[in-house]
Every structure is written in C-alpha cells, then in structure tokens.
Amino acid sequence: MIKLLGWVMLGIIVIVAGFLYRYESLDPCEWLTQDLTAHAGLKPVTGLGNTAGLIMEPTECIKRWANLRVEDAKQ
C-alpha cells in the first residue's frame, strides 16, 4: 500500500512539473491562452490567463484547452 501511494505521488509530481515546465502556471486559462497563441502562429504570450479567467470558469477553460489539444493532435 505504501509503495502504491509513493508511485501515485511520484506520478502527480511529474504531471505538475510538466505543466509548470511547459506553461509556467497551473492555471488552465493560462494553458488555453498560451496554446491559442501558438495555434494562431503568434509568439508565446504569458499572463493572459487572468483575463480569460474573468470571462470563463476554470472548468470551461479546461474543456476548451482539451478540445484545442485534440484538434491540434488530429492535424
């Protein structure tokens, strides 16, 4: 049981570190805005997640971010 818990914690740490490395944030609205600018072919822009967070709920940001990732994967 302890070993399983250790592996789960290691997995969570790796996932969080991956998001921090790629997006420098754990805010899903920031992920969405960064990926939208990259999808549009613009230079990476950080800090727009706060503005998107005012307009959308975090759950909506996650859904739109996931849909954008799926769309990019299909191309």
N, CA, C and O atoms as a MOPAC input file, in Angstrom:
PM7 MOZYME 1SCF
protein

 N      0.82000 1    -1.19900 1     0.00000 1
 C      0.00000 1     0.00000 1     0.00000 1
 C      0.86000 1     1.25800 1     0.00000 1
 O      0.57100 1     2.20900 1    -0.72500 1
 N      1.90800 1     1.26400 1     0.80500 1
 C      2.80600 1     2.42300 1     0.87500 1
 C      3.52500 1     2.60900 1    -0.46300 1
 O      3.72500 1     3.73300 1    -0.92300 1
 N      3.90200 1     1.50200 1    -1.06900 1
 C      4.59500 1     1.57200 1    -2.35500 1
 C      3.68000 1     2.16700 1    -3.43100 1
 O      4.11800 1     2.98700 1    -4.23800 1
 N      2.42900 1     1.75500 1    -3.43900 1
 C      1.45700 1     2.28400 1    -4.40100 1
 C      1.25300 1     3.77700 1    -4.18300 1
 O      1.21800 1     4.55300 1    -5.13700 1
 N      1.12100 1     4.17000 1    -2.93200 1
 C      0.95600 1     5.58400 1    -2.60800 1
 C      2.16300 1     6.40300 1    -3.07300 1
 O      2.01200 1     7.52100 1    -3.56600 1
 N      3.35200 1     5.83900 1    -2.91200 1
 C      4.56900 1     6.50400 1    -3.38000 1
 C      4.57000 1     6.69300 1    -4.89200 1
 O      4.95200 1     7.75300 1    -5.38700 1
 N      4.14500 1     5.66900 1    -5.62300 1
 C      4.09400 1     5.76400 1    -7.08600 1
 C      3.05900 1     6.78000 1    -7.54300 1
 O      3.27700 1     7.51600 1    -8.50500 1
 N      1.92600 1     6.81300 1    -6.83900 1
 C      0.88000 1     7.78400 1    -7.18800 1
 C      1.39300 1     9.20100 1    -6.94600 1
 O      1.19400 1    10.08700 1    -7.77700 1
 N      2.04900 1     9.41300 1    -5.81500 1
 C      2.58400 1    10.74700 1    -5.50600 1
 C      3.66000 1    11.14400 1    -6.52800 1
 O      3.71300 1    12.29800 1    -6.95400 1
 N      4.50400 1    10.20400 1    -6.91500 1
 C      5.52700 1    10.49100 1    -7.92400 1
 C      4.87700 1    10.87000 1    -9.25300 1
 O      5.33800 1    11.78900 1    -9.93000 1
 N      3.80800 1    10.16600 1    -9.62800 1
 C      3.09500 1    10.48800 1   -10.86500 1
 C      2.49900 1    11.88100 1   -10.82800 1
 O      2.57400 1    12.61600 1   -11.81200 1
 N      1.90800 1    12.25000 1    -9.70300 1
 C      1.33600 1    13.59100 1    -9.57400 1
 C      2.42700 1    14.65100 1    -9.65400 1
 O      2.24000 1    15.68400 1   -10.29600 1
 N      3.55200 1    14.40600 1    -9.01500 1
 C      4.65900 1    15.36900 1    -9.06000 1
 C      5.17000 1    15.54400 1   -10.48000 1
 O      5.46900 1    16.66400 1   -10.89500 1
 N      5.27600 1    14.45700 1   -11.22800 1
 C      5.75700 1    14.53200 1   -12.61400 1
 C      4.76400 1    15.31500 1   -13.48200 1
 O      5.17800 1    16.12100 1   -14.31500 1
 N      3.47500 1    15.08800 1   -13.29600 1
 C      2.46700 1    15.79700 1   -14.08300 1
 C      2.49000 1    17.28500 1   -13.77300 1
 O      2.46400 1    18.11200 1   -14.68400 1
 N      2.53800 1    17.62900 1   -12.49400 1
 C      2.58100 1    19.04200 1   -12.10100 1
 C      3.84900 1    19.70600 1   -12.62900 1
 O      3.80300 1    20.83600 1   -13.11600 1
 N      4.97000 1    19.01600 1   -12.53600 1
 C      6.22400 1    19.57100 1   -13.04400 1
 C      6.15800 1    19.77700 1   -14.55600 1
 O      6.71100 1    20.74800 1   -15.07200 1
 N      5.49300 1    18.88000 1   -15.26100 1
 C      5.34400 1    19.03000 1   -16.70600 1
 C      4.54500 1    20.26800 1   -17.07900 1
 O      4.91600 1    21.00000 1   -17.99700 1
 N      3.44700 1    20.50300 1   -16.36700 1
 C      2.64800 1    21.70700 1   -16.63500 1
 C      3.41400 1    22.97300 1   -16.26100 1
 O      3.33800 1    23.97600 1   -16.96900 1
 N      4.14700 1    22.93000 1   -15.15700 1
 C      4.93500 1    24.10500 1   -14.77300 1
 C      6.05100 1    24.37100 1   -15.77800 1
 O      6.37200 1    25.52600 1   -16.06000 1
 N      6.64600 1    23.30000 1   -16.32300 1
 C      7.71300 1    23.47200 1   -17.30400 1
 C      7.16600 1    24.04400 1   -18.61400 1
 O      7.75100 1    24.96500 1   -19.18500 1
 N      6.05500 1    23.50200 1   -19.08200 1
 C      5.51900 1    23.93700 1   -20.38100 1
 C      4.82300 1    25.29300 1   -20.31300 1
 O      5.03500 1    26.15000 1   -21.17000 1
 N      3.98800 1    25.48200 1   -19.28600 1
 C      3.15100 1    26.68000 1   -19.24100 1
 C      3.54900 1    27.68200 1   -18.15800 1
 O      3.04000 1    28.80300 1   -18.13500 1
 N      4.45000 1    27.29000 1   -17.26600 1
 C      4.86900 1    28.12500 1   -16.14100 1
 C      3.69200 1    28.52300 1   -15.26600 1
 O      3.72700 1    29.57100 1   -14.62100 1
 N      2.65100 1    27.70000 1   -15.23700 1
 C      1.44800 1    28.00900 1   -14.47200 1
 C      0.61500 1    26.74600 1   -14.30800 1
 O      0.69300 1    25.81900 1   -15.11500 1
 N     -0.17600 1    26.73000 1   -13.25400 1
 C     -1.13700 1    25.64500 1   -13.06400 1
 C     -2.56000 1    26.11300 1   -13.33800 1
 O     -3.52000 1    25.41900 1   -13.00500 1
 N     -2.69500 1    27.28800 1   -13.94300 1
 C     -3.99600 1    27.86300 1   -14.27300 1
 C     -4.43300 1    27.36700 1   -15.64700 1
 O     -3.74600 1    27.63200 1   -16.63400 1
 N     -5.56300 1    26.64900 1   -15.74100 1
 C     -5.99800 1    26.13100 1   -17.04400 1
 C     -6.32000 1    27.23700 1   -18.04800 1
 O     -6.20400 1    27.01400 1   -19.25300 1
 N     -6.71700 1    28.41300 1   -17.59100 1
 C     -6.97600 1    29.51000 1   -18.52300 1
 C     -5.65800 1    29.99900 1   -19.14600 1
 O     -5.63500 1    30.43000 1   -20.29900 1
 N     -4.58300 1    29.93100 1   -18.38700 1
 C     -3.26700 1    30.29000 1   -18.92500 1
 C     -2.83400 1    29.26500 1   -19.97000 1
 O     -2.26900 1    29.63500 1   -20.99900 1
 N     -3.09300 1    27.98400 1   -19.71800 1
 C     -2.76700 1    26.95300 1   -20.71100 1
 C     -3.50200 1    27.23000 1   -22.01100 1
 O     -2.93000 1    27.14000 1   -23.09800 1
 N     -4.78500 1    27.56900 1   -21.88100 1
 C     -5.62000 1    27.82000 1   -23.05700 1
 C     -5.08900 1    29.00000 1   -23.85600 1
 O     -4.95500 1    28.90400 1   -25.07600 1
 N     -4.78500 1    30.10800 1   -23.19500 1
 C     -4.33300 1    31.29500 1   -23.93400 1
 C     -2.97600 1    31.05900 1   -24.57700 1
 O     -2.73500 1    31.52000 1   -25.69300 1
 N     -2.08700 1    30.35100 1   -23.89500 1
 C     -0.77800 1    30.07000 1   -24.49900 1
 C     -0.90100 1    29.16200 1   -25.70700 1
 O     -0.24200 1    29.38500 1   -26.72300 1
 N     -1.74000 1    28.14000 1   -25.60800 1
 C     -1.91300 1    27.24300 1   -26.74900 1
 C     -2.66300 1    27.90800 1   -27.89800 1
 O     -2.39300 1    27.61500 1   -29.06300 1
 N     -3.60000 1    28.80000 1   -27.58300 1
 C     -4.30300 1    29.52300 1   -28.64900 1
 C     -3.34700 1    30.43200 1   -29.42200 1
 O     -3.43700 1    30.51200 1   -30.64700 1
 N     -2.43900 1    31.11300 1   -28.73400 1
 C     -1.48200 1    31.96100 1   -29.43900 1
 C     -0.53000 1    31.12100 1   -30.28000 1
 O     -0.17200 1    31.51300 1   -31.39100 1
 N     -0.11900 1    29.96700 1   -29.75800 1
 C      0.75000 1    29.08600 1   -30.54400 1
 C     -0.00600 1    28.51800 1   -31.74300 1
 O      0.56100 1    28.39800 1   -32.82900 1
 N     -1.26900 1    28.17000 1   -31.55900 1
 C     -2.10600 1    27.63700 1   -32.64300 1
 C     -2.28100 1    28.68400 1   -33.74800 1
 O     -2.34800 1    28.34100 1   -34.92900 1
 N     -2.35500 1    29.95100 1   -33.36200 1
 C     -2.51700 1    31.03000 1   -34.33600 1
 C     -1.19600 1    31.41900 1   -34.99600 1
 O     -1.18200 1    32.23400 1   -35.91900 1
 N     -0.09600 1    30.84700 1   -34.53400 1
 C      1.19900 1    31.14400 1   -35.12700 1
 C      1.83700 1    32.40700 1   -34.58600 1
 O      2.74100 1    32.96000 1   -35.21100 1
 N      1.38200 1    32.87100 1   -33.43800 1
 C      1.94700 1    34.07100 1   -32.82400 1
 C      3.04000 1    33.69700 1   -31.83400 1
 O      3.19600 1    32.53400 1   -31.46400 1
 N      3.79300 1    34.70800 1   -31.41300 1
 C      4.82100 1    34.47300 1   -30.40700 1
 C      4.14400 1    34.10600 1   -29.08700 1
 O      3.04500 1    34.58100 1   -28.80000 1
 N      4.79500 1    33.26400 1   -28.28300 1
 C      4.19900 1    32.89200 1   -26.99400 1
 C      3.94300 1    34.11300 1   -26.10900 1
 O      4.80100 1    34.98500 1   -25.97200 1
 N      2.76500 1    34.16100 1   -25.51900 1
 C      2.36900 1    35.25500 1   -24.64000 1
 C      1.95200 1    34.64800 1   -23.30700 1
 O      1.14800 1    33.71600 1   -23.26600 1
 N      2.49700 1    35.17600 1   -22.22900 1
 C      2.09400 1    34.70400 1   -20.90900 1
 C      1.36200 1    35.81900 1   -20.17800 1
 O      1.56400 1    36.99900 1   -20.46400 1
 N      0.52000 1    35.44100 1   -19.24300 1
 C     -0.17900 1    36.42000 1   -18.43700 1
 C     -1.59100 1    36.73400 1   -18.88500 1
 O     -2.28500 1    37.50500 1   -18.22200 1
 N     -2.03600 1    36.16000 1   -19.99100 1
 C     -3.39200 1    36.42100 1   -20.45500 1
 C     -4.41800 1    35.51500 1   -19.78500 1
 O     -5.62300 1    35.69400 1   -19.96500 1
 N     -3.94500 1    34.55300 1   -19.02100 1
 C     -4.85100 1    33.62500 1   -18.35300 1
 C     -5.75900 1    34.31000 1   -17.35200 1
 O     -6.90200 1    33.89200 1   -17.16700 1
 N     -5.26300 1    35.36700 1   -16.69800 1
 C     -6.09900 1    36.09500 1   -15.74300 1
 C     -7.28700 1    36.73300 1   -16.43900 1
 O     -8.40100 1    36.72600 1   -15.91400 1
 N     -7.05000 1    37.28300 1   -17.61800 1
 C     -8.13400 1    37.90900 1   -18.37800 1
 C     -9.14700 1    36.85400 1   -18.82500 1
 O    -10.35600 1    37.06400 1   -18.72300 1
 N     -8.65600 1    35.74200 1   -19.31200 1
 C     -9.56000 1    34.66700 1   -19.72400 1
 C    -10.31100 1    34.11700 1   -18.51800 1
 O    -11.46400 1    33.70400 1   -18.64100 1
 N     -9.66800 1    34.10900 1   -17.35900 1
 C    -10.31500 1    33.63400 1   -16.14500 1
 C    -11.46200 1    34.51500 1   -15.69800 1
 O    -12.37700 1    34.05200 1   -15.01700 1
 N    -11.41900 1    35.78200 1   -16.07500 1
 C    -12.52500 1    36.67400 1   -15.74600 1
 C    -13.74800 1    36.39300 1   -16.60800 1
 O    -14.88400 1    36.60000 1   -16.18100 1
 N    -13.50500 1    35.92200 1   -17.81800 1
 C    -14.58800 1    35.67200 1   -18.76700 1
 C    -15.15100 1    34.26100 1   -18.62400 1
 O    -16.36100 1    34.05900 1   -18.72800 1
 N    -14.27200 1    33.28300 1   -18.38500 1
 C    -14.68400 1    31.88000 1   -18.33100 1
 C    -14.38700 1    31.28300 1   -16.95800 1
 O    -13.51400 1    31.75700 1   -16.23100 1
 N    -15.12000 1    30.25400 1   -16.62900 1
 C    -14.84800 1    29.46300 1   -15.42900 1
 C    -13.66200 1    28.54000 1   -15.71000 1
 O    -13.42600 1    28.19400 1   -16.86800 1
 N    -12.91300 1    28.13400 1   -14.68600 1
 C    -11.78700 1    27.21500 1   -14.91800 1
 C    -12.18900 1    25.91200 1   -15.60300 1
 O    -11.42200 1    25.37600 1   -16.40300 1
 N    -13.38200 1    25.39400 1   -15.30000 1
 C    -13.81000 1    24.15900 1   -15.96000 1
 C    -14.02000 1    24.36600 1   -17.45100 1
 O    -13.73900 1    23.47200 1   -18.24800 1
 N    -14.51300 1    25.54000 1   -17.83300 1
 C    -14.68100 1    25.85100 1   -19.25700 1
 C    -13.32600 1    25.99400 1   -19.93700 1
 O    -13.15500 1    25.57600 1   -21.08200 1
 N    -12.36300 1    26.58400 1   -19.23400 1
 C    -11.01200 1    26.71400 1   -19.78100 1
 C    -10.40100 1    25.33400 1   -20.02600 1
 O     -9.76000 1    25.10700 1   -21.05200 1
 N    -10.60400 1    24.41900 1   -19.08200 1
 C    -10.06100 1    23.06500 1   -19.23500 1
 C    -10.69000 1    22.37700 1   -20.43900 1
 O     -9.98900 1    21.74400 1   -21.22900 1
 N    -12.01300 1    22.49800 1   -20.58500 1
 C    -12.69900 1    21.86300 1   -21.71600 1
 C    -12.20200 1    22.42100 1   -23.04000 1
 O    -11.91700 1    21.66300 1   -23.96600 1
 N    -12.09700 1    23.73800 1   -23.13600 1
 C    -11.64000 1    24.35100 1   -24.39200 1
 C    -10.18100 1    24.01900 1   -24.67100 1
 O     -9.80100 1    23.80700 1   -25.82300 1
 N     -9.35200 1    23.97200 1   -23.61100 1
 C     -7.94000 1    23.62300 1   -23.77200 1
 C     -7.81900 1    22.19100 1   -24.28600 1
 O     -7.04200 1    21.92200 1   -25.20200 1
 N     -8.59000 1    21.26700 1   -23.69400 1
 C     -8.54500 1    19.86800 1   -24.12200 1
 C     -9.01800 1    19.72500 1   -25.56800 1
 O     -8.42300 1    18.97300 1   -26.34100 1
 N    -10.07500 1    20.43400 1   -25.93700 1
 C    -10.55900 1    20.37600 1   -27.31600 1
 C     -9.51800 1    20.91700 1   -28.28800 1
 O     -9.35200 1    20.37200 1   -29.37900 1
 N     -8.81700 1    21.97700 1   -27.90900 1
 C     -7.77000 1    22.52500 1   -28.76200 1
 C     -6.62100 1    21.53700 1   -28.91400 1
 O     -6.07400 1    21.39100 1   -30.00700 1
 N     -6.25200 1    20.86100 1   -27.83700 1
 C     -5.17100 1    19.86000 1   -27.89300 1
 C     -5.56900 1    18.69900 1   -28.81000 1
 O     -4.74400 1    18.20400 1   -29.57800 1
 N     -6.82600 1    18.26800 1   -28.73200 1
 C     -7.30400 1    17.17300 1   -29.59300 1
 C     -7.29800 1    17.63600 1   -31.04100 1
 O     -6.88600 1    16.88800 1   -31.92800 1
 N     -7.74800 1    18.85700 1   -31.28900 1
 C     -7.76500 1    19.39800 1   -32.64600 1
 C     -6.35600 1    19.48400 1   -33.22800 1
 O     -6.14200 1    19.14900 1   -34.39300 1
 N     -5.39700 1    19.93400 1   -32.41700 1
 C     -4.02000 1    20.00200 1   -32.88600 1
 C     -3.43900 1    18.62100 1   -33.13200 1
 O     -2.65100 1    18.43600 1   -34.05900 1
 N     -3.81800 1    17.65300 1   -32.31500 1
 C     -3.31100 1    16.29000 1   -32.49600 1
 C     -3.83300 1    15.65800 1   -33.78200 1
 O     -3.14600 1    14.85200 1   -34.40700 1
 N     -5.05000 1    16.02700 1   -34.17200 1
 C     -5.62400 1    15.48900 1   -35.40400 1
 C     -4.92700 1    16.03600 1   -36.64100 1
 O     -4.89300 1    15.37200 1   -37.67700 1
 N     -4.37800 1    17.22500 1   -36.54800 1
 C     -3.73100 1    17.84700 1   -37.71700 1
 C     -2.38100 1    17.33300 1   -37.95800 1
 O     -1.71700 1    17.76000 1   -38.90200 1

